Amino acid sequence: MNSEAPEKITRLSALRRALEQGTMRHGPRMINSLHPAEIASLLESLPPAKREIVWEFVDPELEGDVLVELNEEVRAGLISGMDAEELIAATEGMEVDDLADLIGDLPETLNERVLRSMDAQDRERLSAVLAFEEDSAGGLMNLDAVTVRPDVTVEVVLRYLRMRGELPDRTDRLFVVNRHDKYLGAIDITTLLTEDADATVGEAMDSTAEAIDPETPAREVAKLFADHDLVSAAVVDKDGRLLGSITIDDVVDVIREEAEHSVLSLAGLDEDDDMFASVRTSARRRIVWLGANLATAGLAANVVGLFEATIEKMVALAVLMPIVASMGGIAGSQTFVLIIRGLAVGHIEQANAKWLLAREMAVGLLNGLVVASLVGIAAGLWFRDWTLGLVIFAALMINLLAAAVAGVAVPLILKRIGIDPAIAGSVVLTTVTDVVGFASLLGLGTLFLT
């Protein structure tokens, strides 16, 4: 078991306690002993006032690395409180791919000064990364990939590596290119260490090593790394030229962000929101989705209003209405989350969508028979009216089948029209199950009970 993880958690907890108690005598030393990502986590877990205290303790040499690790809103808040010279100093010495993530959040007036402070080669490298979308392979790539030619021997490569003295972090392979920088394959460091010294790189390399187009979405890059257990992969343009490489640390960030997005979007929230934002800011964000839900709830209320006379005659229907709506909502949510996950990992396409719909309808039918039978019998015994029991049975069956259809169809339709189903889908699904549930129960009640 790794003993470092509990130790880091203990240190973060100790820092939070010290902040609460106002005993930060050893604060600077404790904070700067943490990894930049840990400092970022600490900052994100603090209210704004305490966050500013901790930020003052952060070593200026670490500020740039910490800013890159923060979510966008917290980062923007800290940047707004920094002066120009401090910001420029924070960007010095940063990796080009990290600087590309940060530069978009800097004030416009500072961007030009930051670019002027860089040498011509780094400016060109930064422009190459900024040419691609942030959430694409080109936006993720590092430009410091180590390359070798296919006609040199393993011995020559090892000698070159010893002379070089230092390799980029997480280098597990070297990329093989010809004299025109055309990508040919890759050779693992382990292969170089175990291969015959007189063998050429071309003989020892893996010509099938994965190459990623720079326009590939970050989500697909993460899936490729997961499927092939990659530590690094080449980024190659449409002409076959090597542009750079992507390493596992960048992919882990993508996976974490996707997971946070999937969870928070279901509630209409954003993973880049500051958890400790002001009451007014948080309320303003959430009111949008509360308003949307209010509108859909109004639609369901209108459906109920159409059957007002029926409810007055059969109070039992009003008692049973929440059961029908909630069972449909739960069943629909189960299917909905399953489909959202399938879309996220690339398992669902048009070719298998019909099969999934049929499968979910069959599951809904089977579960419906069990649940609706239990509720129908209970309602018949409770109200001593077996016609009422049959009505609630039928309404539940209809709503559970509708929930299965909506759970599959809603995310697929939203995705097709370009709307994130994780954000908007739950509101639409709730509307469908409420409206169908109320309409089926009250409609059948009107037909058979009045």
N, C-alpha and C positions, 0 to 999 in steps of 0.2 A: 504493500500500500504506500502511496506517495504521501510522505509526511509534510511536504511543503504546502499543500493545499490547505489543510487545517490551520497551519501556522499563519498563512496569509489572511485567512478569514479572521483569525484571532487578532492580528494586527489592525485590520480594518475596523473590527468591533472596538478595539481599544482606542483608536483614533476618534471614532464617533462618540464614545463615552467621554473622552477628554474634552471634546468640543462642547458636549452638553454640560460638563462640570466647569468649563472655563479654565482647565489646567493644561495648557498647550505649551509648556516650557520646552519639551522635547519634540514638539510638533514638526518643525522643519526637517529635523533629522529623520524622524519616523516616516514622514510623507515622501521625502526624496529617496528613501531606501526602497520604495515600491516601484513596480514596473509601471510605465506610463498608462497602460490599460487599467491597472488597479487604481491609479490616481484618478483616472477618468470615471471609473465606477464609483469611487468615493464621492467625487464632486456631484455626480448625478443623483446620489442618494441623500443629498443635503438640501435644506431650504436655502433660498437665495442669500440670506445674510451670512450664514455659516459657510456657504460655498465661496463667498468673496474672501473670507478669512483664510480658508485653505489655499485658495488660488494665490494669495500673497506669499504663502510659504513655498510654493513650487519653484524649484531652481529654474532660472531663465533658460538654461540649456535644455531643459526637459519640456518647456512650454509648447513648442511646436508639435512634439510627439504626443503630448497629452491632448492637445486640441484636435488632432486627427482622430483620436479614439472616442471623442465625445459625440453624443447625438447632436443633430443640427441646431436645435433650439438652445440647448445649454451652451454649445460652442458660440453661437451668435451673441448670446448674452455676455459671455466673457470677453469676446472680441470687442464688443461695443464699449467696454470699460478700459481697453488697452490703448495706449498712445501709439502713434505711427512708428516711432523708433523701436518700441518694444515688440511690435508685430513684425517688423522687418527682421529684427534680431532672432525672433522665434522661428522664422522660415529658413534661416541660414543653416546649411548642412543637412537639410531634410532630404530624404529620398524623393526622386522626381515624382513617382507615382503617389506618394503621400502628399506632396505639395500640390499635385493636381486636385486631390480631394479637398484641400483647404482653400485654395486660391479663389474659388467661386464664392466663398463666404467673406472674403476680405472686402473692405470698402473699395469702390472703383478707383479712388484717388491713389490707393496704395498698390494696386495691381501693377501699374507701370513702374513704380519704384522697385518693387520686388523683382520684376523681370530685368530691370537695369542692373540690379545687384548680382545677377547670375552671369556666368560666362556664356559665350556663344553656343557651346556644345550643349550645356544644360538647358538653355532657352529652346534650342531645337528639339531636344528630347521632351521637354514639357509640352511644346506645341503638338508633338506627335501623339502624346497621351490625351491632351485636351481635344484632339480632333474626333475622338470617339465619345459616345454616350457614357455617362458615369457607370450605368448598370449594364455594361457590355464587356466582352472579353478585352477589347482595346482599352477600356477605362480601367480594368483591373490589372493590366499587364505591367511587369517591371521591364525596364529597358537595358538592364545590366546582365543579360544572359551571356554565359561564356560559350564561345563557339570555337570549333576546330575544323580543319580540313580533312577530307576522307583519305588523302594520300600520305599522310604522315603516320609514323609508327606510334605504337603505344608508349614506347620509351621516350620519344620526343615529347609527347603530350604530358607525361609525368614530370619530365624535366621542366617543361613550361609552367606547370602548376606550382612546382616548388619555387621557381623564380618569381612567379606572380605573388606567392606568399599568402594571399587572402582570397577567399571566394565569397560571392554573395550569400546571404543567409539562405538556408534550406536548399542549397545546391545538391541535388542527388544525381544529376546527369549533365552532360555537356551536349550542346546541339551541334550537329554536323551540317556544314554549309559548303557550297562550292565558292569559287572566287567571285561570283556575282551575288553572294548572300542568298542563294536559293537553298531552301531547306531540304535536306536529304534524309535526316533521321536523327537519332540520339544515341549516345553511349553512356551507360551508367558508370558512376564512379567505382562501384564494386567490380564491374567488368574490367576497368582499367587496372585495378589492383591485382586481378587474378589472371588476366590474359597474358599470352606470350608477348614479351617485350618487343619482338620483331614483327608482330602482326600489325597490319595497318588498321587505322580507324575504320576505313570502309569495310574491312572484313569483319570487324568485331561489333559494328554498330547495329542498332535495331532500326531497320528502315521502315517499320510499321508503327513506330512511336507516334502517339496522337499529336495532331496539329489542329489548332483551333482557329477559325476565322475570327478576325477582330470584331465583327458585327454580331457575333453570337451573344444572345442575352445571358446575363450573369447567372440566371436560374439554370439554364441549360449547361453552363460551364460547371456549376456545382454538381449537377447530376452526372456529368461525364467523369468528374473526379471521384464521385462516390461509386459509380459503376465499375471503374477501372482501377480503384485504389491508387490513384496518382498522388505524387508529392509535388510534381511540377509538370508543365506541359508547354509546348511551343505555341506562340501566336504567329500565324503565317497569313500574309495577304493573298488576294486572289491571283497574283502573279507568282506565288510560291516563295516570296522573299520572307525571311525571318524578321519579325518586327520586335519581338521580345518574348517574355515567358510569364506564365502565371504560376504562383506557388500556393501551397495548401493553406498558408496563413490568411491569404486574401479570400480563399474559398470558404474557410470557416466563418469569416465575417459575413459573407453572403448568406450562408446557411442560417446563422443566428438572426440576421435581419429578416430573412424570409419567415422564420418561425415566429418572431415578434410581430411581424406584419399580419400573419395568418390569425394569430390570437386576438390582437387588438382590433383588427379590422372588423371582426365579428360584432364588436360593440361600437363601430363607427369611430374608433380612435386611431391615432397615428403613432407609429413606433418612434418617430422623431420628436414627439411632444415631450415637454419637460414635466415630469411627474410632480414637481414642486412649483409649477407655475402659479401665478396669482389666481385668486378665486374668480375674478372677472374674466381672465383669459380662458380658464378651464370651462367656465359656464358658457362663454360665447361659443366655444367649439362644440360642446355637447348639445346645445339648444337646437342646432341644425337637425340632428338625428332625432331628438325628442319631438321636434315639430313634424318631421316626416312620419314618425310613428303615430303621432296624434292624428294626422290626416288619415292614415290607414285605419286607425281605430275608429275614426268617425265614419268611415265607410262600413265597417262591421256594425257599428251602432245603428246606421240607417237600415241595414238589413234586418236587425232585430226590431226596429220601429215598424217595419212593414207588417209584422205579425203581432202587433200590440194587443189586438182583440183576442187572438189565440192565447197569449200569455195570461191575460186577465181571466180567461175561462179555465186554463190548465196551469196553475201555479207550479205544478211538478216540473213542467218544461223549463221554467226559470231556474229551478234547483239543479236540473241536469245539464243545462247549457254549458257551464264551465268545464264539465267532464269531457264533453264532445270536443270542445275547442282545444283544451289542454292536451288531450291524447293525440289529436291531429298535429299539434305544434311539436310535441316531443318526437313523434314518429318522423315528421318531416325534417326536424333538426338532425336526427340520426343519419338519414339519407343525405341531407345537405352537406354535413361535415365530411362524410365519406367521399362525396363527389368533389368537394373543394380540395381535399387532400389528393385525390386522384389527378385533378387538373394541375396541382402544384408540382407533383413529381413526374408528370408527363405520362401517366398510365391511361388516361382517358382521351380518346379521339373520336371522330365521327363514326369510324368503322365499328367501334364497340359500344357506342352510346345506346343503340337500340337494345342490345343484349342486356345492358345494365338496367335500362328502364323496365324491361320485361322481368328481370330478376327482382328488382325492388318492388314491383307490383305484386309479384308472387309472395315475397316476404310480407308485404302489407296485407295481402289477403289472408295469409296463414295467421299472422299475429292478430289481425282483425277478428277472425273467427273465434280465437281464444278470448281476447279482451272484451269484444262486443257481447259474446255469450255470457261472460261473467257479469258484466254491467247490466245486460238485459234481464237476466234472472234476478239480480239484486233489486233492480228497479221494479220489476213485476211483484216481487215479494213485499218490498217496502211500501209501495203505493197500492198494492192489491189490485193491480190493473195490468193484465198480461198483454193487452194491446199496446199500452205504454212501453212495456218491456220490449216488444217487437219494434216499436218506433225507434227507441234508443239504440237497439241492436243495428237496425238498418242505417241510422244516421252515423254511427261510429264506423261501420263498414265503408260507407261512402267517403267519410272524411279521411280515414286511414289510407284508402286507395288514392284519394286526391293528394294527400301529403306525400305519398311515394312518387307520384308523377311530378309534383311541384319540386320535391327535393332533388330530382334529377334534372328536370327541364329548366328551372329558374337559373341555376349557375351556368348551364351550358348556353342559354339564350343571352344572358348578361355578358358572358365572355365573348360571344360572337359579335355583339354590338359595341364592344370596346369598353364595357363598364366592369370594374373589379367586382366579381361576385361575392368576395369575402366582405366587402363593405356594404353593398346594397342588397345582397341576397336575403339576409335574415328578415329585413323589413317586408320584402315582397312575399316571402314564404309565410310569415305570420299572418299577413293579410289574407292570403289564399286559404289557409287552414281555418282562420276565424270565420271568414265569409261562407265558405263551403259548409263548415260545421254548423253554424247558426242557421243557414238557409235550409240545410237538409233536415235538421231536427225540427225546426219550426214549420217547415213546409209539410213534412210528413205528419206532424202533429195536427196541422190544419186539416189535412185530408182525412185522417183516420180517427181523430179524437174529438172533433167538434161537430 
